[in-house]
């Protein structure tokens, strides 16, 4: 594309060229349009799974369906799509490419077909266009280009398109970890939207090197019922839960040099009834985003201290939301800026765009937490930007989708070349 970066040797540069010239901008965007036009809110990914599988299969990329099941809480059954390119060097690193195939539920406020894939002024519209079918199209064409180009990679590339990232548990990525699909991986690239969801006010090209983690408190407040005309004779669980919700927001949250501050947000309060009784039960859901160093024990102890201090008449049971297993949680992580993966992607960004990447950190959580925290893989998010993510009018910048495809392909070559 542009002049090769000075940090890159001639052989790598030729290999990067051989791969990136196989990525056609128009084909990439028409693939993205096809992906956007398939309705795929979480738990309803069968059609897009088949599409991604068939697309890879038609190109001789030997995809596999990887079964994802969660029978106990949500009763989900579906499939991830995975494929692997084997490198020539047994000791070379193995690189995981990851994107999710699902979207949020379609938002009602769209003033047009939310699955139109309409392109105007370089913006492609649709629910999930930015989060993250742009990134999905990017890794599909990058993976195809890596396979088709006549180059030698020492390391393996593992392609994973997963289900249920937007759902409550990240079941697709969870299953990759459960079934050891990522056990031999050394690093991960996730093509989620980048700068728009970063803490910092940055723009593409950007590399996102970490993310906060998250706990969800599920708190039960139990009072004592009485006749509502004599509230002093009972213990009002709704009143006590509201006092607790307010007090929890005063917890002193942790802080981290890269990830910033933690945060606490009461999300839901439900309880009582419309009959004239002092409400006996109330449930409180409270989000807590954490940074590195804030453990489950600390988070629980913080909440317990608040309860103690308030000295409520109600009984308070502080739990966390139900999860498929104890390790299914979003932990915080930071990838070292000096890691070779970051170096390879920085070189790729410079080669493709001519600019040095901005560095940022994600404000919220996603499958990348599973790779960065649970699987302990150095993980970098590099994705196309857009706006109105999860909302009406979501769009992605088409040129950034094509850039990301090039950057991923070039980054793989730079890190894994023989
Ligand atoms: Zn996403």
Boltz pocket constraint, residues with backbone or C-beta under 6 A from the ligand:
constraints:
  - pocket:
      binder: B
      contacts: [[A, 100], [A, 131], [A, 132], [A, 165], [A, 192], [A, 193], [A, 366]]
      max_distance: 6.0
